[in-house]
């Protein structure tokens, strides 16, 4: 079975069952490994220079180890039976993506807003964003949900599928390890500035191509769903690089332009107010339906990428037959 068919099966599996809590998840194991390594490094290293050097070890051990373990496992299973290896690879790739989980997280905020229960909506939003949510009004909660779904189209769907296409489950899991490292130690604060610098840089590099592919596909999805595709493209060109992240601005600006809303602005993190560059023009105010629109764009883009994988796989098979 070609990798494109395995990717399609993995994506459909994630759409159907997501990440059941009773099933052990590789990312949880990665998180435990990262925490253990961080503690071990801090016990042995005290200087900033030493932490910066040790920071190189984290992605090497965690991402490299994830790749190696998956590769060895699939080789052993293929030795037992090829279809066993195919089935496990499908499941492993499915664990690296989170289309169902992302939809459920966004819709949880949407449902509480629709019910008029703002305290419950704030609690649901607080589960998926790092900003303080206790004082947010409805438009700001919608902004938080839309930004989170838009940004994670890259991190939680397109990037892992992109790396699965290149290197199967081992490379997809290595990407997920890099992304988990960034979420745990890739902060520019006093605690992680030196230890997490390599993890943060590697995550930026890993998402560089997928983020830009996602923006292009979002423009196409906007056209298919009768949003303003031309404005989406203009907004990407104008605003994407204003975001503090070299990658997150691409999906966020594409969604903002497509929907005719403005994302970005002031957020509060642990009581400290900070400003994030605006994405898009405020043609109309944000409303709860924008969460659903963003989720539909997410599914259109993920389906588009899987379709492109299948087309590429079919093209390779056709080329082999002609030779």
Secondary structure, 3 states (H helix, E strand, C coil): CCHHHHHHHHHHHHHHHCCCCCCCCHHHHHHHHHHHHHHHHHHHCCCHHHHHHHHHHHHHHHHHHHHHHHHHHHHHHHHHCHHHHHHHHHHHHHHHCCHHHHHHHHHHHHHHHHHCCHHHHHHHHHCCCCCCCCCCCHHHHHHHHHHHHHHHHHHHHHHHHHHHHHHHHHHHHHHHHHHHHHHHHCCCCCCCCCCCHHHHHHHHHHHHHHHHHHHHHHHHHHHHCCCCHHHHHHHHHHHHHHCCCCCHHHHHHHHHHHHCCCEEEEEEECCEEEEEEEECCCCCCCCCHHHHHHHHHHHHHHHHHHHHHHHHHHHHHHHHHHC
